[in-house]
Amino acid sequence: MDLFSPLETVSNAQLQTLGMVLWGWELPCTAQRLTRLSRFFEYYREIYSSYVPEILAGPNAVAIRPHEDIFDIIRTIKIDTGIPRAELTKYHFAKRGGNKDAIPPTLDQNRAFNIAVSVMVMISSSSDRHESLLELGTRPISWQDDMTFSEFLERALPKTNHLLLNDPKSSEAATAIKAAISARKLKKKAGIRFIPTDDLREHLHLDRKAGMVRVYHHTAFVKECLIASRSVAASLPDMQSTQSANIPRQLALEILDTLQLVLFPSDNYSLLRSLVSKEGFYPSCLHFESAPYRSEDEMETYHYFGQRLMDLYEELQNPTPRGPVEKWLERRSGARYVMMATLFGVIIAVILGLLGLAVAIFQAWVAWQQWKHPIQSG
């Protein structure tokens, strides 16, 4: 085995095992199911091909050897999402057995757990993407040693509820807002482009400067999470669904709803098809379906992406100027310039008033002089 690339290849049998570990698949699964998740498996291969163990650790002290090592880490994490990471890591590598020299260095252990988390929830839990996340305005997050997996998810995927979208009393306003921010309208009126992302945290993130919205497009992954958590009652705490589905069930529903009901409703299908062919969006996005994956009492609400939807609505109402002409016009039409123009007008009016007063005084003085010193005729 090549020490520096232990996970170059993966068989269909191993991919099926991964599905069993992540979502409780019954093996063997159908070829259609594997095909439906082909893009997720590409993501899996890419994540694991980036693994490089510690050079000085030796071939027997490598955190990830075959694929099954990662499957075991995922199983360990899912045993109890309320155990701190440090305890999980210690427990996992202790149960692998072997002598002391076979235990991987701490840095390599952490690297292996980060990779496992990236596969489980499709977000980065390490520092390798912190710089790019900062550029997007997303706060970097690491799974700290004293943090449980549930706590990590709560910090990585915070709820950003917006009352206007979820309050039953404002249902008409919410309907109007969601109808306004379709992808076609955002593209036409605000010049927004849509870019696919493999990081769940970036979903619906608006980059105003670039005029770009990142869209998490792995709908097949989301649907598998919903199938796995179907037995979880909606009334239970949202994080309870993570043991069976890896991500909160409400979050998975919102991803589908924002894609199928908000950004790309049926009349935006041609635009979505264009994004699939030209921008690399996942083809499963074209399959519009959510009813088979939700319970009757699970309504369309937005507790995770409500604020980002409102950001899109605000951008639609007040598009950010990006071209040189738009910026030039904006500098002259902003609120502060309106106030400055008003103040300038007042100053001009005062000056004109003073000049008028001076002219009137002069005219009065001339008239007084003419009266006092009349010109004698002849």
For each residue, the residues with C-beta under 8 A, 3 or more apart:
1: 6 59 65
2: 5 6 8
3: 6 53 55 59 62
4: 52 53
5: 2 8 49
6: 1 2 3 51 53 62 64 65 66
7: 10 45 48 49 51 64 66 67 70
8: 2 5 49
9:
10: 7 14 15 41 44 45 48 67
11: 14 15
12: 15 16 34
13: 16 17
14: 10 11 17 18 67 68
15: 10 11 12 18 19 34 41 44
16: 12 13 19 20 25 27 28 29 34
17: 13 14 20 21 27 67 68 71
18: 14 15 21 22 44 67 71 119
19: 15 16 22 23 25 29 33 34 37 224
20: 16 17 23 24 25 26 27
21: 17 18 71 74 75 78
22: 18 19 74 119 120 224 228 246
23: 19 20 224 225 227 228 244 245 246
24: 20 228 244
25: 16 19 20 29 33
26: 20 29
27: 16 17 20
28: 16
29: 16 19 25 26 33 34
30: 33 34
31: 34 35
32: 35 36
33: 19 25 29 30 36 37
34: 12 15 16 19 29 30 31 37 38 41
35: 31 32 38
36: 32 33 220 284
37: 19 33 34 40 41 220 221 224
38: 34 35 41 42
39: 42 43 218 220 282 283 284
40: 37 43 44 218 220 221
41: 10 15 34 37 38 44 45
42: 38 39 45 46
43: 39 40 46 47 119 122 198 218
44: 10 15 18 40 41 47 48 119
45: 7 10 41 42 48 49
46: 42 43 49 50
47: 43 44 50 115 118 119
48: 7 10 44 45 51 64 67 70 115
49: 5 7 8 45 46
50: 46 47 115
51: 6 7 48 64 111 112 115
52: 4
53: 3 4 6 57 62 63 64 104 108
54: 57 61 62 104 105 107 108
55: 3
56:
57: 53 54 61 62 104 105 108
58: 61 62 101
59: 1 3 62
60: 98 101 102
61: 54 57 58 101 102 103 104 105 108
62: 3 6 53 54 57 58 59 65 104 108
63: 53 69 93 104 108 109 111 112
64: 6 7 48 51 53 69 70 112 115
65: 1 6 62 69
66: 6 7 69
67: 7 10 14 17 18 48 70 71
68: 14 17 71 72
69: 63 64 65 66 72 73 112
70: 7 48 64 67 73 74 112 115 116 119
71: 17 18 21 67 68 74 75
72: 68 69 75 76 92 96
73: 69 70 76 77 92 112 113 116
74: 21 22 70 71 77 78 116 119 120
75: 21 71 72 78 79
76: 72 73 79 88 91 92
77: 73 74 81 88 113 116 117 120 149
78: 21 74 75 81 243 246
79: 75 76 83
80: 83
81: 77 78 148 149 150 239 242 243
82: 148 149 150
83: 79 80 87 88 148 149
84: 87 88 145 146 147 148
85: 88 89 113 143 144 145 146 147 148 149 152
86: 89 90 145 146
87: 83 84 90 91
88: 76 77 83 84 85 91 92 113 149
89: 85 86 92 93 109 110 113 145
90: 86 87 93 94
91: 76 87 88 94 95
92: 72 73 76 88 89 95 96
93: 63 89 90 96 103 104 109
94: 90 91 103
95: 91 92
96: 72 92 93 102 103
97: 102
98: 60 101 102 103
99: 102
100: 103
101: 58 60 61 98
102: 60 61 96 97 98 99
103: 61 93 94 96 98 100
104: 53 54 57 61 62 63 93 108 109 112
105: 54 57 61 108 109
106: 109 110
107: 54 110 111
108: 53 54 57 61 62 63 104 105 111 112
109: 63 89 93 104 105 106 112 113
110: 89 106 107 113 114 126
111: 51 63 107 108 114 115 126
112: 51 63 64 69 70 73 104 108 109 115 116
113: 73 77 85 88 89 109 110 116 117 125 143
114: 110 111 117 118 124 125 126 143
115: 47 48 50 51 64 70 111 112 118 119
116: 70 73 74 77 112 113 119 120
117: 77 113 114 120 121 123 125 143 149 152
118: 47 114 115 121 122 123 124 125 126
119: 18 22 43 44 47 70 74 115 116 122
120: 22 74 77 116 117 246
121: 117 118 153 156 200 246 247
122: 43 118 119 198 199 200 216 218 221
123: 117 118 156 157 199 200 201
124: 114 118 128 129 133 199 201
125: 113 114 117 118 141 142 143 152 156
126: 110 111 114 118 129 142
127: 130 140 142
128: 124
129: 124 126 132 133 140 199
130: 127 133 134 140
131: 134 135
132: 129 135 136
133: 124 129 130 136 138 139 140 201
134: 130 131 137 138 140
135: 131 132
136: 132 133 202 205 207 214
137: 134 205 207
138: 133 134 201 202 205
139: 133
140: 127 129 130 133 134
141: 125 152 155 156 201
142: 125 126 127
143: 85 113 114 117 125 147 149 152
144: 85 147 152
145: 84 85 86 89
146: 84 85 86
147: 84 85 143 144 151 152 155
148: 81 82 83 84 85 151 152
149: 77 81 82 83 85 88 117 143 152 153 242
150: 81 82 153 154 239 242
151: 147 148 154 155
152: 85 117 125 141 143 144 147 148 149 155 156
153: 121 149 150 156 157 239 242 247 248
154: 150 151 157 158 239
155: 141 147 151 152 158
156: 121 123 125 141 152 153 201
157: 123 153 154 200 201 247 248 251 304
158: 154 155 304
159: 303 304
160: 303 304 305 306 307 308
161: 166 302 303 306 307
162: 165 166 302 306 307 309 310
163: 166 167 170
164: 167 170 173 174 177 310
165: 162 170 174 177 178 301 302 306 309 310
166: 161 162 163 174 301 302 303 306
167: 163 164 170 171 174
168: 171
169:
170: 163 164 165 167 173 174
171: 167 168 174 175
172: 175 176
173: 164 170 176 177
174: 164 165 166 167 170 171 177 178
175: 171 172 178 179
176: 172 173 179 180
177: 164 165 173 174 180 181 309 310 313
178: 165 174 175 181 261 262 309
179: 175 176 182
180: 176 177 185 313 316
181: 177 178 185 186 262 263 309 312 313 316
182: 179 185 186 262 263 264 265 267 268
183: 186 187 192 194 263 264 268 271 272
184: 187 188 267 268 271
185: 180 181 182 188 189 190 316
186: 181 182 183 189 190 192 213 263 312 315 316
187: 183 184 190 191 192 193 194 271
188: 184 185
189: 185 186 316 319
190: 185 186 187 211 315 316 319 320
191: 187 211 319 322
192: 183 186 187 206 211 212 213 312 315
193: 187 210 211 212 213
194: 183 187 212 213 215 263 275 279
195: 212 213 214 215 279
196: 214 215 216 217 275 279 280 281 282
197: 202 203 214 215 216 217
198: 43 122 216 218
199: 122 123 124 129 202 216
200: 121 122 123 157 203 216 247 251 255
201: 123 124 133 138 141 156 157 205
202: 136 138 197 199 205 214 216
203: 197 200 214 215 216 255 258 305 308
204: 213 214 215 216 258 305 308 309 311 312
205: 136 137 138 201 202 213 214 308
206: 192 212 213 308 311 312 315
207: 136 137 210 211 212 213 214
208: 211 315 320
209: 320 322
210: 193 207
211: 190 191 192 193 207 208 320 322
212: 192 193 194 195 206 207
213: 186 192 193 194 195 204 205 206 207 312
214: 136 195 196 197 202 203 204 205 207
215: 194 195 196 197 203 204 259 263 281
216: 122 196 197 198 199 200 202 203 204 255
217: 196 197 259 281 282 285
218: 39 40 43 122 198 221 222 282 284
219: 222 223 255 256 259 282 284 285 287
220: 36 37 39 40 223 224 282 284
221: 37 40 122 218 224 225
222: 218 219 225 226 252 255 256
223: 219 220 226 227 256 284 293
224: 19 22 23 37 220 221 227 228
225: 23 221 222 228 229 245 246 247 249 252
226: 222 223 229 230 245 249 252 253 256 293 294
227: 23 223 224 230 293
228: 22 23 24 224 225 244 245 246
229: 225 226 232 241 244 245 249 252
230: 226 227 293 295
231: 244
232: 229 236 240 241 244 245 249
233: 236
234: 249 295 297 298
235:
236: 232 233 240 241
237: 240
238: 241 248 249 250 251
239: 81 150 153 154 242 248
240: 232 236 237 243
241: 229 232 236 238 244 245 247 248 249
242: 81 149 150 153 239 245 246 247 248
243: 78 81 240
244: 23 24 228 229 231 232 241
245: 23 225 226 228 229 232 241 242 248 249 252
246: 22 23 78 120 121 225 228 242
247: 121 153 157 200 225 241 242 251 252
248: 153 157 238 239 241 242 245 251 252 304
249: 225 226 229 232 234 238 241 245 252 253
250: 238 253 254 301 303 304
251: 157 200 238 247 248 254 255 304
252: 222 225 226 229 245 247 248 249 255 256
253: 226 249 250 256 257 290 293 294 298
254: 250 251 257 258 301 302 303 304 305
255: 200 203 216 219 222 251 252 258 259 305
256: 219 222 223 226 252 253 259 260 290 293
257: 253 254 260 261 262 290 300 302
258: 203 204 254 255 261 262 263 302 305 309
259: 215 217 219 255 256 262 263 264 285
260: 256 257 264 265 288 289 290
261: 178 257 258 265 290 300
262: 178 181 182 257 258 259 265 309
263: 181 182 183 186 194 215 258 259 268
264: 182 183 259 260 268 269 271 272 285
265: 182 260 261 262 268
266: 269 288
267: 182 184
268: 182 183 184 263 264 265 271 272
269: 264 266 272 273 286 288
270: 273 274
271: 183 184 187 264 268 274 275
272: 183 264 268 269 275 276 281 285 286
273: 269 270 276 277 286
274: 270 271 277 278 279
275: 194 196 271 272 278 279 281 285
276: 272 273 279 280 281 282 283 285 286
277: 273 274
278: 274 275
279: 194 195 196 274 275 276
280: 196 276
281: 196 215 217 272 275 276 285
282: 39 196 217 218 219 220 276 285
283: 39 276 286
284: 36 39 218 219 220 223 287
285: 217 219 259 264 272 275 276 281 282
286: 269 272 273 276 283
287: 219 284
288: 260 266 269
289: 260 292 293
290: 253 256 257 260 261 293 294
291: 294
292: 289
293: 223 226 227 230 253 256 289 290
294: 226 253 290 291 298
295: 230 234 298
296:
297: 234
298: 234 253 294 295
299:
300: 257 261
301: 165 166 250 254
302: 161 162 165 166 254 257 258 305 306 309
303: 159 160 161 166 250 254 306
304: 157 158 159 160 248 250 251 254
305: 160 203 204 254 255 258 302 308 309
306: 160 161 162 165 166 302 303 309 310
307: 160 161 162 310 311
308: 160 203 204 205 206 305 311 312
309: 162 165 177 178 181 204 258 262 302 305 306 312 313
310: 162 164 165 177 306 307 313 314
311: 204 206 307 308 314 315
312: 181 186 192 204 206 213 308 309 315 316
313: 177 180 181 309 310 316 317
314: 310 311 317 318
315: 186 190 192 206 208 311 312 318 319 320
316: 180 181 185 186 189 190 312 313 319
317: 313 314
318: 314 315
319: 189 190 191 315 316
320: 190 208 209 211 315
321: 326 327 329 330
322: 191 209 211 326 327
323: 326 327
324: 327 328
325: 328 329
326: 321 322 323 329 330
327: 321 322 323 324 330 331
328: 324 325 331 332
329: 321 325 326 332 333
330: 321 326 327 333 334
331: 327 328 334 337
332: 328 329 337
333: 329 330 337 338
334: 330 331 337 338
335: 338 339
336: 339 340
337: 331 332 333 334 340 341
338: 333 334 335 341 342
339: 335 336 342 343
340: 336 337 343 344
341: 337 338 344 345
342: 338 339 345 346
343: 339 340 346 347
344: 340 341 347 348
345: 341 342 348 349
346: 342 343 349 350
347: 343 344 350 351
348: 344 345 351 352
349: 345 346 352 353
350: 346 347 353 354
351: 347 348 354 355
352: 348 349 355 356
353: 349 350 356 357
354: 350 351 357 358
355: 351 352 358 359
356: 352 353 359 360
357: 353 354 360 361
358: 354 355 361 362
359: 355 356 362 363
360: 356 357 363 364
361: 357 358 364 365
362: 358 359 365 366
363: 359 360 366 367
364: 360 361 367 368
365: 361 362 368 369
366: 362 363 369 370
367: 363 364 370 371
368: 364 365 371 372
369: 365 366 372 373
370: 366 367 373 374 375
371: 367 368 374
372: 368 369
373: 369 370
374: 370 371
375: 370
376:
377:
378:
